[in-house]
Amino acid sequence: MKKAKLFGFGAMALATALTLAACGGGTDDSSAGSDSGAADDVKSAAIITDTGGVDDRSFNQSAWEGMQAWGKEHGLSKDNGFAYFQSTNESDYAPNIDQAINAGYQTIFGVGYKLTSAIVDGANNSSDVNFVIIDDVPVDKDGNEAIPDNVSAATFKDNEGAYLAGIAAAYTTETNTVGFIGGVKGTVIDRFDAGFKAGVEAAAEELGKEIEVLNQYAGDFNAPDKGKTIAQAMYAQGADVIYHASGGTGNGVFQEAKSINESGDKKVWVIGVDRDQSDEGEYKDPETGDTANFVLTSTTKGVGTVVEDLAEKANDGEFPGGEHVVYDLKAEGVGLTDGQISDEAKEAVKAAQDKIISGDITVPEKPAE
């Protein structure tokens, strides 16, 4: 196993990955990934989704957009050089990986930490295939990194982007109450949770006020009904800004925010996650009849560009097998959109970003006990 290292990629590549629209439907073509089905000298690639699917408007969708961008660059098409395999539940992970292997795909991406075990098993059984696990690192029984030689583990410093979201929330709230909604508790969402709260607290201190952070988990990444119920309760408790890190569950958060804003009772905000989710925030202002938007900003995560990056490295014979690859704020692996935050908030976010990159601010990765 090689040591972890930081990879960087340019903002233009990230923008390219995130502008391509997602497609629907998986693949069951047993020869789709074979050399004969792809462009000459291009290694085929596939992603295995988690239960959120490629249209979750978040993590899986970003991965699929990146795969499409990479395929387009090489003259490939869906099921003819690249594909996705949809998982409707966790029992689909291993069969989907086997199907991708049997179809001849040469680089296989597991989207999300829940696929780690299945990816490692697939890698151990297929040493001639490259595998990527996104957002997790395989470990042994003692908790030490244990990455097979044909696996690359890609993770993100989500806590750094979430810290900036906390700054933006603190500078925006008028009720001095904000909320965080998580999907499933674990190492990954811990980073969002801890970073957001730390950012809120730091900004509150700068502003000389106290801000309450409401916190609740849905226990699911694909339960919009739970997301809506939790958001409804938080807004009722006075929160006027909610940051969600909950995958498809977050769709319910957007639904509730739209309902409240269109009622005209009050203005509430949502902070998106993983990709610019501003498209989810459009609503009709009840007073003016004009189109307005309630997405304050979004934390971005270069999932799509990671897919492009590692698929290309595999294609070039430079696949970082056995390595833990970390994408952070400095490497533009995570970030925050300008969105609708005020100029004052932008200045505060920029100052915090500079301090994180310089090392003057170290953002916690785990919530305080």
GUKOL-23233 format. One record per residue (C-alpha): residue number from 1; x, y, z. Coordinates in Angstrom, 1 decimal. Each point is the difference from the previous one (the first is absolute). Layout:
% residues N
<NUM, <X, Y, Z>>
...
***
This chain:
% residues 369
<1, <0.0, 0.0, 0.0>>
<2, <1.3, 3.4, -1.0>>
<3, <-0.5, 3.1, 2.2>>
<4, <-2.8, 2.5, -0.5>>
<5, <0.7, 3.0, -2.2>>
<6, <-1.8, 3.1, -1.2>>
<7, <-1.2, 0.3, -3.6>>
<8, <-1.1, 3.3, -1.5>>
<9, <-2.0, 0.9, -3.0>>
<10, <-1.0, 3.2, -1.7>>
<11, <-3.3, 1.9, 0.4>>
<12, <-0.6, -0.2, -3.7>>
<13, <0.0, -3.8, 0.1>>
<14, <-2.3, 0.1, 2.9>>
<15, <-2.4, 2.3, -1.7>>
<16, <0.0, -2.2, -3.1>>
<17, <-0.9, -3.1, 2.0>>
<18, <-2.9, 1.7, 1.8>>
<19, <-1.7, 1.5, -3.1>>
<20, <-0.8, -3.3, -1.7>>
<21, <-3.5, -1.3, 0.7>>
<22, <-0.7, -3.4, 1.6>>
<23, <-1.6, -2.8, -2.0>>
<24, <-2.4, -2.7, 1.3>>
<25, <0.2, -3.7, -0.2>>
<26, <2.8, -2.5, 0.8>>
<27, <1.5, -2.6, -2.3>>
<28, <-0.4, -3.7, -0.4>>
<29, <2.1, -0.4, -3.2>>
<30, <2.5, -2.7, 0.9>>
<31, <2.5, 1.2, -2.7>>
<32, <-0.4, 3.7, 0.5>>
<33, <3.3, 0.4, 1.7>>
<34, <2.1, -2.2, -2.2>>
<35, <2.9, 1.4, -2.0>>
<36, <-2.0, -0.7, -3.2>>
<37, <-2.8, 2.3, 1.2>>
<38, <2.1, 3.0, 0.9>>
<39, <2.2, 2.4, -2.0>>
<40, <3.4, -1.3, -0.9>>
<41, <2.5, 0.0, 2.8>>
<42, <-2.4, 1.4, 2.6>>
<43, <-0.6, -1.9, 3.2>>
<44, <-3.7, -0.4, 0.7>>
<45, <-1.4, 1.2, 3.3>>
<46, <-3.2, -0.4, 2.1>>
<47, <-1.5, 1.3, 3.2>>
<48, <-2.0, -1.9, 2.5>>
<49, <-2.4, 2.3, 1.7>>
<50, <-1.1, -0.2, 3.6>>
<51, <-3.8, -0.1, 0.7>>
<52, <-0.4, 3.7, -0.9>>
<53, <0.4, -0.6, -3.7>>
<54, <1.4, 2.2, -2.8>>
<55, <-2.9, 2.5, 0.2>>
<56, <0.4, 0.7, 3.8>>
<57, <0.9, 3.6, -0.9>>
<58, <3.1, -0.5, 2.2>>
<59, <2.8, -2.4, 0.5>>
<60, <-0.8, -2.8, -2.5>>
<61, <-1.2, 2.5, -2.7>>
<62, <3.3, 1.8, 0.3>>
<63, <1.9, -3.2, -0.5>>
<64, <-2.1, -0.9, -3.1>>
<65, <0.5, 3.5, -1.4>>
<66, <3.7, -0.4, 0.3>>
<67, <-0.1, -3.4, -1.7>>
<68, <-2.0, 1.5, -2.9>>
<69, <2.5, 2.8, -0.3>>
<70, <2.9, -2.5, -0.1>>
<71, <-1.8, -2.2, -2.6>>
<72, <-0.8, 3.0, -2.2>>
<73, <3.6, 1.1, 0.0>>
<74, <1.0, -3.5, -1.3>>
<75, <-2.8, -0.3, -2.5>>
<76, <-1.8, -2.7, 2.0>>
<77, <-3.7, -0.3, 0.7>>
<78, <-2.2, -1.5, 2.7>>
<79, <0.3, -3.8, 0.0>>
<80, <2.7, 0.3, -2.6>>
<81, <3.1, 0.7, 2.0>>
<82, <-1.6, 1.3, 3.2>>
<83, <-3.1, -0.8, 2.1>>
<84, <-1.6, 0.1, 3.4>>
<85, <-1.6, -2.9, 1.9>>
<86, <-2.9, 1.2, 2.2>>
<87, <-0.3, -1.4, 3.6>>
<88, <-3.5, 0.2, 1.4>>
<89, <1.1, -1.6, 3.3>>
<90, <3.3, -1.0, 1.6>>
<91, <-0.4, -3.7, -1.0>>
<92, <0.5, 1.2, -3.6>>
<93, <3.5, 1.2, 0.5>>
<94, <1.9, -3.3, -0.4>>
<95, <-2.2, -1.2, -2.9>>
<96, <0.5, 3.3, -1.8>>
<97, <3.7, -0.1, 0.4>>
<98, <0.1, -3.6, -1.3>>
<99, <-2.1, 1.1, -2.9>>
<100, <2.3, 2.8, -0.8>>
<101, <3.0, -2.3, 0.2>>
<102, <-1.6, -2.6, -2.2>>
<103, <-0.9, 2.7, -2.5>>
<104, <3.7, 0.8, -0.4>>
<105, <0.2, 3.4, 1.6>>
<106, <3.6, 0.7, 0.9>>
<107, <-0.4, 2.7, 2.6>>
<108, <-3.0, -0.2, 2.5>>
<109, <-1.0, 2.7, 2.4>>
<110, <-2.0, -0.6, 3.2>>
<111, <-1.9, 3.2, 0.9>>
<112, <-0.1, 0.4, 3.7>>
<113, <1.4, -1.7, 3.1>>
<114, <-2.7, -2.6, 0.2>>
<115, <1.5, -1.7, -3.0>>
<116, <3.5, -0.4, 1.5>>
<117, <-0.3, -3.6, 1.1>>
<118, <-1.5, -1.1, -3.4>>
<119, <2.7, 1.9, -1.9>>
<120, <2.8, -1.6, 2.0>>
<121, <-1.5, -3.5, -0.6>>
<122, <-0.3, 0.7, -3.7>>
<123, <3.6, 1.3, -0.1>>
<124, <1.3, -3.1, 1.8>>
<125, <-1.7, -2.2, -2.5>>
<126, <0.9, 2.0, -3.1>>
<127, <3.6, 1.2, 0.2>>
<128, <0.1, 1.1, -3.6>>
<129, <-2.7, 2.5, 0.5>>
<130, <0.4, 3.5, 1.5>>
<131, <-2.4, 1.0, 2.8>>
<132, <-0.7, 3.4, 1.7>>
<133, <-1.9, 0.4, 3.2>>
<134, <-1.2, 3.6, 0.4>>
<135, <-0.4, 1.5, 3.4>>
<136, <1.6, -2.8, 2.1>>
<137, <3.2, -1.8, 0.7>>
<138, <0.1, -3.8, 0.6>>
<139, <1.5, -0.9, 3.4>>
<140, <1.1, -3.2, 1.7>>
<141, <-1.4, -1.4, 3.3>>
<142, <2.3, 2.4, 1.9>>
<143, <-1.2, 3.1, -1.8>>
<144, <3.1, 0.4, -2.2>>
<145, <-0.3, 0.8, -3.7>>
<146, <-0.1, -3.2, -2.1>>
<147, <-0.4, 1.0, -3.6>>
<148, <0.5, -2.8, -2.6>>
<149, <2.6, 0.8, -2.7>>
<150, <-2.8, 0.3, -2.7>>
<151, <-2.1, 2.3, 2.1>>
<152, <0.2, 3.8, 0.4>>
<153, <-1.8, 1.6, 3.0>>
<154, <-1.1, 3.6, -0.7>>
<155, <-1.2, 2.1, 2.9>>
<156, <-0.8, 3.7, 0.4>>
<157, <0.6, 2.6, 2.7>>
<158, <-3.8, 0.6, 0.3>>
<159, <0.5, 1.6, 3.3>>
<160, <1.9, 2.9, -1.6>>
<161, <-2.9, 0.8, -2.4>>
<162, <-2.5, -0.4, 2.7>>
<163, <1.9, 2.4, 2.2>>
<164, <-0.5, 2.7, -2.7>>
<165, <-3.7, -0.9, -0.1>>
<166, <-0.2, 0.6, 3.7>>
<167, <1.6, 3.5, -0.5>>
<168, <-2.6, 0.8, -2.6>>
<169, <-2.9, -1.2, 2.1>>
<170, <1.1, 2.0, 3.0>>
<171, <0.3, 3.2, -2.0>>
<172, <-3.4, -0.6, -1.6>>
<173, <-2.3, -1.2, 2.9>>
<174, <-2.3, 2.6, 1.4>>
<175, <-1.5, -2.2, 2.6>>
<176, <3.4, -1.2, 1.4>>
<177, <-1.1, -3.6, -0.5>>
<178, <1.3, -2.2, -2.8>>
<179, <-0.4, -3.7, -0.7>>
<180, <2.1, -3.0, -1.2>>
<181, <-1.7, -3.1, -1.4>>
<182, <2.1, -3.1, -0.5>>
<183, <-0.7, -3.2, -1.9>>
<184, <1.6, -2.9, 1.9>>
<185, <2.5, 0.5, 2.8>>
<186, <3.5, -1.1, -0.9>>
<187, <3.5, 1.2, -0.8>>
<188, <-1.0, 1.9, -3.1>>
<189, <-3.0, 1.9, 1.3>>
<190, <1.9, 0.7, 3.2>>
<191, <2.3, 2.2, -2.0>>
<192, <-3.0, 2.1, -1.3>>
<193, <-1.5, 0.2, 3.4>>
<194, <3.1, 1.0, 1.9>>
<195, <1.2, 2.5, -2.7>>
<196, <-3.4, 1.8, -0.2>>
<197, <-0.3, 0.4, 3.7>>
<198, <3.6, 1.2, 0.4>>
<199, <-0.6, 2.6, -2.8>>
<200, <-3.2, 1.2, 1.6>>
<201, <1.7, 0.4, 3.4>>
<202, <3.0, 1.8, -1.4>>
<203, <-2.2, 2.5, -1.9>>
<204, <-2.3, 0.5, 3.0>>
<205, <3.0, 0.9, 2.1>>
<206, <1.2, 2.5, -2.7>>
<207, <-3.5, 1.5, -0.1>>
<208, <-0.4, 0.1, 3.7>>
<209, <-3.2, -2.0, 0.2>>
<210, <-1.2, -3.5, 1.0>>
<211, <-1.3, -2.3, -2.7>>
<212, <-1.8, -3.3, 0.8>>
<213, <0.7, -2.9, -2.3>>
<214, <-2.8, -2.5, -0.2>>
<215, <1.2, -3.5, -1.0>>
<216, <-1.8, -3.1, -1.1>>
<217, <0.6, -3.1, -2.2>>
<218, <-2.5, -1.7, -2.2>>
<219, <1.7, -3.4, 0.2>>
<220, <-0.3, -0.3, -3.8>>
<221, <1.4, 1.6, -3.1>>
<222, <-3.1, -0.7, -2.1>>
<223, <-3.0, 1.1, 2.1>>
<224, <-1.3, 3.4, -1.2>>
<225, <-3.1, -0.4, 2.3>>
<226, <2.3, -0.1, 3.0>>
<227, <2.0, 2.9, -1.3>>
<228, <-3.2, 2.0, -0.4>>
<229, <-1.2, -0.8, 3.5>>
<230, <3.3, 0.9, 1.7>>
<231, <0.2, 3.2, -2.0>>
<232, <-3.6, 0.9, 0.9>>
<233, <0.8, -0.4, 3.7>>
<234, <3.3, 2.0, -0.2>>
<235, <-1.6, 2.9, -1.8>>
<236, <-2.9, -0.1, 2.6>>
<237, <2.7, 0.3, 2.8>>
<238, <1.3, 3.2, -1.6>>
<239, <2.7, -1.2, -2.3>>
<240, <0.2, 2.2, -3.1>>
<241, <3.0, -1.8, -1.6>>
<242, <0.4, -3.8, -0.3>>
<243, <3.0, -1.7, -1.4>>
<244, <-0.6, -3.6, -1.1>>
<245, <2.5, -2.8, -0.6>>
<246, <-2.5, -2.7, -0.7>>
<247, <0.0, -1.0, -3.6>>
<248, <-3.5, -0.7, -1.5>>
<249, <-1.5, 0.6, 3.5>>
<250, <0.8, 3.7, -0.6>>
<251, <-2.6, 0.2, -2.7>>
<252, <-2.5, 0.1, 2.8>>
<253, <1.8, 3.0, 1.5>>
<254, <-0.3, 1.9, -3.2>>
<255, <-3.7, -0.9, -0.2>>
<256, <-0.7, 1.4, 3.4>>
<257, <2.0, 3.2, -0.6>>
<258, <-1.9, 0.6, -3.2>>
<259, <-3.3, -0.5, 1.7>>
<260, <0.9, 2.5, 2.7>>
<261, <1.4, 2.6, -2.3>>
<262, <-3.0, -0.2, -2.4>>
<263, <-2.4, 0.4, 2.9>>
<264, <1.5, 3.4, 0.7>>
<265, <0.1, -0.6, 3.7>>
<266, <3.8, 0.5, 0.2>>
<267, <3.2, -0.4, -1.9>>
<268, <2.1, -3.1, 0.7>>
<269, <3.1, -1.3, -1.6>>
<270, <1.7, -3.3, -0.9>>
<271, <3.7, -0.7, -0.5>>
<272, <0.5, -2.6, -2.7>>
<273, <2.6, -2.8, 0.1>>
<274, <2.5, -1.7, -2.4>>
<275, <-0.9, 2.0, -3.0>>
<276, <-1.6, 3.4, -0.8>>
<277, <-3.6, -0.7, 0.9>>
<278, <-1.4, 3.5, -0.8>>
<279, <-2.3, -1.5, -2.6>>
<280, <-1.9, -1.7, 2.8>>
<281, <-0.7, 3.3, 1.7>>
<282, <-2.2, 1.8, -2.6>>
<283, <-3.5, 1.1, 1.2>>
<284, <-2.6, 2.6, -0.9>>
<285, <0.1, 3.0, 2.4>>
<286, <-3.6, 0.4, 1.3>>
<287, <0.3, 3.8, 0.2>>
<288, <1.5, 0.8, -3.4>>
<289, <-0.8, -3.1, -2.0>>
<290, <3.7, -0.1, -1.1>>
<291, <2.2, -3.0, 0.0>>
<292, <2.2, 0.0, 3.2>>
<293, <2.5, -2.4, 1.5>>
<294, <0.5, -1.3, 3.6>>
<295, <3.3, -1.8, -0.5>>
<296, <2.5, 2.2, 1.9>>
<297, <3.1, -1.8, -1.2>>
<298, <1.3, -3.6, -0.5>>
<299, <3.0, -1.9, 1.1>>
<300, <1.6, -1.6, -3.0>>
<301, <1.8, -3.3, -0.1>>
<302, <1.9, -0.9, -3.1>>
<303, <-1.4, -3.5, -0.3>>
<304, <-0.4, 0.3, -3.7>>
<305, <3.4, 1.3, -0.6>>
<306, <1.5, -2.8, 2.2>>
<307, <-1.7, -2.5, -2.2>>
<308, <1.4, 1.8, -3.1>>
<309, <3.4, 0.3, 1.6>>
<310, <0.4, -3.7, 1.1>>
<311, <-1.6, -1.4, -3.2>>
<312, <2.5, 2.0, -2.0>>
<313, <2.9, -1.1, 2.2>>
<314, <-1.1, -3.7, -0.5>>
<315, <-0.2, 0.6, -3.7>>
<316, <3.5, 1.5, 0.0>>
<317, <1.5, -2.9, 2.0>>
<318, <0.5, 2.3, 3.0>>
<319, <-2.8, -1.4, 2.3>>
<320, <0.9, 0.7, 3.7>>
<321, <-0.7, -3.5, 1.2>>
<322, <0.6, -0.6, 3.7>>
<323, <-0.2, 3.7, 0.7>>
<324, <-2.3, 2.2, 2.1>>
<325, <-0.5, 3.1, -2.1>>
<326, <-1.3, 3.1, 1.9>>
<327, <-1.7, 2.9, -1.7>>
<328, <-0.2, 3.2, 2.2>>
<329, <-0.8, 3.7, -0.1>>
<330, <3.6, 0.9, -1.2>>
<331, <-0.3, -2.6, -2.8>>
<332, <-3.5, 1.3, -0.9>>
<333, <-1.4, -3.3, 0.9>>
<334, <-2.6, 1.7, 2.2>>
<335, <-1.4, 3.6, 0.0>>
<336, <-2.9, 2.3, 0.4>>
<337, <-2.1, 1.7, -2.7>>
<338, <-0.6, 3.8, 0.2>>
<339, <-3.7, -0.6, -0.2>>
<340, <-2.0, 2.8, 1.6>>
<341, <2.2, 0.7, 3.0>>
<342, <0.7, 3.7, 0.9>>
<343, <3.2, 1.8, -0.9>>
<344, <0.8, 0.1, 3.7>>
<345, <-0.5, -3.8, 0.2>>
<346, <2.2, -0.5, -3.1>>
<347, <2.8, 1.9, 1.6>>
<348, <-0.2, -2.1, 3.1>>
<349, <-0.1, -3.2, -2.0>>
<350, <3.0, 1.1, -2.0>>
<351, <1.9, 0.8, 3.1>>
<352, <-0.8, -3.3, 1.5>>
<353, <0.9, -1.8, -3.2>>
<354, <3.4, 1.6, -0.1>>
<355, <0.7, -0.9, 3.6>>
<356, <-1.0, -3.7, -0.6>>
<357, <2.3, -0.2, -3.0>>
<358, <2.9, 1.6, 1.9>>
<359, <-0.5, -2.3, 2.9>>
<360, <-1.0, 2.8, 2.5>>
<361, <-3.4, -1.7, 0.4>>
<362, <-0.3, -3.7, 0.6>>
<363, <-3.5, -1.1, -0.5>>
<364, <-1.2, -2.9, 2.2>>
<365, <-1.1, -3.3, -1.7>>
<366, <-2.1, -1.3, 2.8>>
<367, <-2.8, 1.6, 2.0>>
<368, <0.7, 0.9, 3.6>>
<369, <-1.1, -2.7, 2.4>>
***
